[in-house]
Amino acid sequence: MTLPDQHWAGEWAYDPTRGWVPTGAPPPRTMRWGCGDIGFGLLAMFVLTFVAILPVVMVAAVQGGGAASEIDTNSPVIAILGLAATWGGLGGWSLIASKWRGLGTLRDDFQYWFRWPDDLGLGLVGGVVAIVAGALVAAAESALKIEAISNGQFLTDSWSTSRRVFVVLGLGAAVGAPVVEELFFRGLAFTAIQRRLGTGWAVALSTVLFGILHFQAAPSAAAAAFLVIHITVFGLVLGLLRARTGRCGAGVIAHMTINSFGVLLVMFGVG
């Protein structure tokens, strides 16, 4: 009986249910990660953020005579540590889930790959659509006379104080954040939900999660709500790109387009 054509130099054995199989070969890898890993990734992000920022806050509070409420949460140090903790938690756990609990590659596990030049064009168009949709949300916010807030205040502050720091934070926002956030939200989270509930739920739930995770304190509840709505609209466009293309590449480009536009607004003093 002819053995199957496999790249295996060891011995073979006949299994009545599977036919000829290589003896001693490692079992085929399976995707054992799932929706629970979304929670693990978020937990890792929160823990790393706490570990990274707490010492800085404590030192600043001591130097300020214990006035922790006066600490500038948009300071460059806290902003950089916050970005690093976010990337370490969300991106780090995605890598762990793929390496230890999945097929071993981001493409096979999370459809995190690019098709050039298709994704470049789709991503740029998607980014523009998201920016226009965000402008409509901002117009509604202005019409309701709600004081708008931004989740990029740290960029505005660094532009006023240190251009070198601004370059670092700007690159982090325009390049680093899209790469990591798309890996987690449209890679791990989207795929896990899609496997459990289907594509529609994957778009909806990953979008809501993306928006909620960008919540921040604001002068009013309405301002905080509109910020979440703003980010959720962006997330919806990114989720639809993921569903339409079946991969994360176009979403990464669109996310970079959105965030780069925000960095340019800061540079030109708009908003």
C-alpha positions as CSV (number, residue, x, y, z in Angstrom):
1,M,0.0,0.0,0.0
2,T,1.4,3.4,-1.0
3,L,1.9,5.8,1.8
4,P,0.5,9.4,1.4
5,D,2.9,12.0,0.1
6,Q,3.9,13.8,3.3
7,H,7.1,15.5,4.3
8,W,7.7,13.2,7.2
9,A,10.9,11.2,7.5
10,G,9.8,9.1,10.4
11,E,7.8,5.9,10.5
12,W,4.2,5.5,9.5
13,A,1.3,3.5,11.1
14,Y,-2.1,2.6,9.7
15,D,-5.1,4.0,11.6
16,P,-8.5,2.4,10.6
17,T,-10.2,5.8,10.9
18,R,-7.6,8.1,9.4
19,G,-5.5,5.9,7.2
20,W,-1.7,6.1,7.2
21,V,-0.5,8.6,9.7
22,P,3.1,9.6,10.7
23,T,4.2,8.0,14.0
24,G,5.3,10.4,16.6
25,A,4.3,13.5,14.5
26,P,2.8,16.3,16.6
27,P,-1.0,16.5,16.5
28,P,-2.5,19.1,14.1
29,R,-2.9,22.5,15.7
30,T,-6.4,23.7,16.3
31,M,-7.9,27.1,17.3
32,R,-8.6,26.7,21.0
33,W,-8.9,30.4,21.7
34,G,-12.3,32.1,21.7
35,C,-14.4,34.8,23.3
36,G,-12.8,34.3,26.7
37,D,-9.6,35.6,25.2
38,I,-11.2,38.9,24.6
39,G,-11.6,39.2,28.3
40,F,-8.0,38.1,28.9
41,G,-6.7,40.7,26.5
42,L,-8.7,43.5,28.2
43,L,-7.6,42.3,31.6
44,A,-4.0,42.3,30.5
45,M,-4.3,45.8,29.2
46,F,-5.9,47.1,32.5
47,V,-3.3,45.3,34.6
48,L,-0.3,46.6,32.6
49,T,-1.8,50.1,32.6
50,F,-2.1,50.0,36.3
51,V,1.4,48.7,36.8
52,A,2.9,51.2,34.4
53,I,1.1,54.4,35.4
54,L,0.6,53.9,39.2
55,P,4.3,54.6,40.1
56,V,4.2,57.8,38.0
57,V,1.0,59.0,39.6
58,M,2.3,58.3,43.1
59,V,5.5,60.1,42.5
60,A,3.7,63.1,41.0
61,A,1.2,63.1,43.9
62,V,4.0,63.1,46.5
63,Q,5.9,65.9,44.7
64,G,2.6,67.9,44.5
65,G,2.0,67.6,48.1
66,G,-0.5,64.7,47.8
67,A,-2.8,66.6,45.3
68,A,-3.5,63.6,43.1
69,S,-6.4,65.4,41.5
70,E,-4.0,68.0,40.0
71,I,-2.0,65.3,38.1
72,D,-2.0,65.9,34.3
73,T,-3.2,62.6,32.9
74,N,-2.4,63.9,29.4
75,S,1.3,64.4,30.2
76,P,3.8,62.8,27.7
77,V,5.1,60.3,30.2
78,I,1.6,59.0,31.1
79,A,0.5,59.1,27.5
80,I,3.5,57.0,26.3
81,L,3.1,54.5,29.2
82,G,-0.6,54.2,28.5
83,L,0.1,53.5,24.8
84,A,2.7,50.9,25.7
85,A,0.4,49.2,28.2
86,T,-2.4,49.1,25.7
87,W,-0.3,47.6,23.0
88,G,1.3,45.1,25.5
89,G,-2.1,44.0,26.7
90,L,-4.2,43.8,23.6
91,G,-1.5,43.0,21.1
92,G,0.5,40.8,23.5
93,W,-2.4,38.6,24.4
94,S,-3.4,38.3,20.7
95,L,0.1,37.0,20.0
96,I,-0.1,34.6,23.0
97,A,-3.5,33.3,22.0
98,S,-2.2,32.6,18.5
99,K,1.1,31.0,19.5
100,W,-0.1,28.9,22.4
101,R,-3.8,28.3,21.7
102,G,-4.1,28.7,18.0
103,L,-2.7,27.8,14.6
104,G,0.5,29.8,15.3
105,T,0.1,32.6,12.7
106,L,-1.9,35.8,12.8
107,R,-3.1,35.2,9.3
108,D,-4.5,31.8,10.0
109,D,-5.9,32.6,13.4
110,F,-7.2,36.2,12.9
111,Q,-7.1,36.8,9.2
112,Y,-4.6,39.5,9.9
113,W,-3.0,40.0,6.5
114,F,-2.9,42.4,3.6
115,R,-3.6,42.1,-0.1
116,W,-1.8,44.8,-2.1
117,P,-2.8,47.1,-3.7
118,D,-6.5,46.3,-2.9
119,D,-6.3,47.0,0.8
120,L,-4.5,50.3,0.3
121,G,-7.4,51.6,-1.9
122,L,-10.2,50.1,0.2
123,G,-8.5,51.4,3.4
124,L,-8.1,55.0,2.1
125,V,-11.7,55.0,0.9
126,G,-12.9,53.5,4.2
127,G,-10.9,56.0,6.2
128,V,-12.4,59.0,4.3
129,V,-15.9,57.6,4.8
130,A,-15.3,57.2,8.5
131,I,-13.9,60.8,8.7
132,V,-17.0,62.2,6.9
133,A,-19.3,60.2,9.2
134,G,-17.4,61.5,12.2
135,A,-17.8,65.0,10.9
136,L,-21.6,64.5,10.8
137,V,-21.5,63.3,14.4
138,A,-19.5,66.4,15.4
139,A,-22.0,68.6,13.6
140,A,-24.8,67.1,15.6
141,E,-22.9,67.6,18.8
142,S,-22.2,71.2,17.9
143,A,-25.9,71.8,17.0
144,L,-26.9,70.5,20.5
145,K,-24.3,72.9,22.0
146,I,-22.4,70.1,23.7
147,E,-18.8,70.8,24.6
148,A,-16.8,68.3,22.5
149,I,-13.9,66.4,24.0
150,S,-11.1,64.5,22.2
151,N,-9.3,61.3,23.0
152,G,-6.2,62.9,21.6
153,Q,-5.7,65.7,24.1
154,F,-2.2,64.4,24.8
155,L,-1.3,65.2,21.2
156,T,-2.4,68.8,21.6
157,D,-0.5,69.2,24.8
158,S,2.7,67.7,23.4
159,W,2.4,69.9,20.3
160,S,2.5,72.9,22.5
161,T,5.4,71.7,24.7
162,S,7.7,69.4,22.8
163,R,7.8,68.7,19.1
164,R,10.0,65.7,19.6
165,V,7.5,64.1,22.0
166,F,4.7,65.0,19.6
167,V,6.5,63.1,16.8
168,V,6.7,60.0,19.0
169,L,3.1,60.2,20.2
170,G,1.9,61.1,16.7
171,L,3.6,58.0,15.2
172,G,2.1,56.0,18.0
173,A,-1.4,57.2,17.3
174,A,-1.1,57.1,13.5
175,V,0.7,53.8,13.1
176,G,1.1,51.9,16.3
177,A,-2.5,52.1,17.6
178,P,-4.1,51.0,14.3
179,V,-1.7,48.0,14.0
180,V,-2.4,46.8,17.5
181,E,-6.0,47.7,17.8
182,E,-7.0,46.1,14.5
183,L,-5.2,43.0,15.6
184,F,-7.3,42.8,18.7
185,F,-10.7,44.2,17.8
186,R,-11.0,43.1,14.2
187,G,-8.7,40.2,14.5
188,L,-9.1,38.3,17.7
189,A,-12.4,39.8,19.0
190,F,-14.1,39.8,15.6
191,T,-13.1,36.3,14.7
192,A,-14.0,34.9,18.1
193,I,-17.4,36.4,18.0
194,Q,-17.9,35.4,14.3
195,R,-17.1,31.8,15.1
196,R,-19.6,31.8,17.9
197,L,-22.5,34.0,16.7
198,G,-21.9,34.9,13.0
199,T,-20.6,37.8,11.0
200,G,-23.4,40.2,11.8
201,W,-22.9,39.9,15.6
202,A,-19.2,40.1,15.1
203,V,-19.5,43.5,13.4
204,A,-21.9,44.8,16.0
205,L,-20.3,43.5,19.2
206,S,-16.7,44.3,18.2
207,T,-17.8,47.8,17.2
208,V,-19.6,48.5,20.5
209,L,-16.6,47.1,22.4
210,F,-14.2,49.3,20.4
211,G,-16.3,52.4,21.2
212,I,-16.8,51.7,24.9
213,L,-13.1,51.1,25.4
214,H,-12.4,54.6,24.2
215,F,-14.6,56.1,26.9
216,Q,-13.0,58.8,29.0
217,A,-14.0,61.3,31.6
218,A,-15.7,64.5,30.3
219,P,-17.2,67.8,31.6
220,S,-20.6,66.3,31.0
221,A,-22.3,62.9,30.4
222,A,-23.4,64.1,27.0
223,A,-19.8,65.0,26.0
224,A,-18.6,61.5,27.1
225,A,-21.5,59.8,25.2
226,F,-20.7,61.7,22.0
227,L,-17.0,60.7,22.2
228,V,-18.1,57.1,22.4
229,I,-20.5,57.5,19.6
230,H,-17.8,59.2,17.5
231,I,-15.4,56.3,18.0
232,T,-18.2,53.7,17.6
233,V,-18.9,55.2,14.1
234,F,-15.3,54.7,13.2
235,G,-15.4,51.2,14.5
236,L,-18.5,50.4,12.5
237,V,-16.7,51.3,9.3
238,L,-13.7,49.2,10.3
239,G,-15.9,46.3,11.2
240,L,-17.7,46.4,7.8
241,L,-14.3,46.5,6.0
242,R,-13.3,43.4,8.0
243,A,-16.6,41.6,7.1
244,R,-16.5,42.7,3.5
245,T,-12.9,41.7,2.7
246,G,-12.5,38.8,5.1
247,R,-9.2,40.1,6.4
248,C,-7.8,43.0,8.6
249,G,-5.6,44.7,6.0
250,A,-8.0,47.3,4.7
251,G,-9.1,48.1,8.3
252,V,-5.5,48.8,9.3
253,I,-5.1,51.3,6.5
254,A,-8.4,52.9,7.2
255,H,-7.6,53.2,10.9
256,M,-4.2,54.8,10.0
257,T,-6.0,57.2,7.7
258,I,-8.4,58.3,10.5
259,N,-5.8,58.7,13.1
260,S,-3.3,60.5,10.8
261,F,-6.1,62.9,9.9
262,G,-6.5,63.6,13.7
263,V,-2.8,64.2,14.0
264,L,-2.8,66.6,11.1
265,L,-5.7,68.5,12.7
266,V,-3.7,69.0,15.9
267,M,-0.7,70.2,13.8
268,F,-2.8,72.8,12.0
269,G,-4.6,73.9,15.1
270,V,-8.0,72.7,14.0
271,G,-10.6,71.3,16.4
